[in-house]
């Protein structure tokens, strides 16, 4: 009888454990990841409670930071600095010298895991000013909301941050079609594991530091749509240089558009006194469309972008501008040496010359993108004469953490 009771007890206990495990397995997975489990103690070791201490970080990849014990909250401090020595030659004159191109402290954080990610970034070189003050709310991979002050999601080149460019800057073509930082809201998403991307933004339209009382509300509207059939292509130009193995082949194709109406002011000179005073000039409506393509594979990366812009006044006066460029980079020595070349064609409003900027360069990676040296030669070719309108060379050192 005793054996029968003992066997019944064991069967009942196993059934109870099984039903408990099944109930736990049927519970929904929490949206926010659970705290990281502590390492299992050695057999016979005394049990100790999980750590409740915050984690302090100090690495070149993450900067200086502080995370809560469960990893749900975090704060990090970073910095981007670029020192450049430039030689410029134009019309027989040569200028050269050092300049502190960038000095940008960055404060970033995350809340409730990666549910909310926020950023503050200032520029100290050439005078202190606020560049970025924004937050991204991650609702779902197919739905994110970006709000605050930021650079609009308009083309690939504008969306890649400066420290992970293979060239020293974005180049003459992108600068000619620049849409600077502004205040607004962008709804975006990357469904299907990044094979599709969309961005729709509504911004103030007056740019940073140019706040005036507009005569009427006319926001800046932006849109971007990306397709990457073989998998998402990241917004970086230095992936191949940082990879230990050959990259799989991937490509992305995108279409972009932006439009707004610019409130403008001019000056008028009194013929009697010679004094100047501000005056209103007709608004300028601008529509810009374009597209871009990015490819990566093996040890190489390539990207190309094209733009067309039309601007007109209420009087009917119209002006057009267009530009296109291509960039190719290849790794010579993994994690150390990379060749890069950028070539463009540019024709802007009121400029009778079609420009052909040619920019070969070399990158030396000391500690990845965190500490690197970049060398570049520049030649702005006149498309009609084939001669360099201007030329120069740059040597730039970057520190980023």
Secondary structure, DSSP 8 states (H G I E B T S, - for coil): -HHHHHHHHHHHHHHHHHHHHHHHHHS---SS----------TT----------EEEEETTTEEEEE-TTSS-EEEEEEEEEEEEEEEEETTEEEEEEEEEEEEEEEEEEETTTTEEEEEEEE-TTS-EEEEEEEEEEEETTEEEEEEEE----SHHHHS-GGG-SSSSS-HHHHHT----EEEEEEEE-TTTTTEEEEEEEE-SS-TT-----SS---EEEEEEEE-TTS---S-S-HHHH-SS-EEEEEEEEEEEEEEEEEEEEEEE-TTT--EEEEEEEEEEEEEEEEEEEEEEETEEEEEEEEEEEEEETT--EEEEEEEEEEEEEEEETTTEEEEEEEEEEE-TT--S-EEEEEEEEEEEEETTTEEEEEEEEEEEETTT--EEEEEEEEEEEEE-
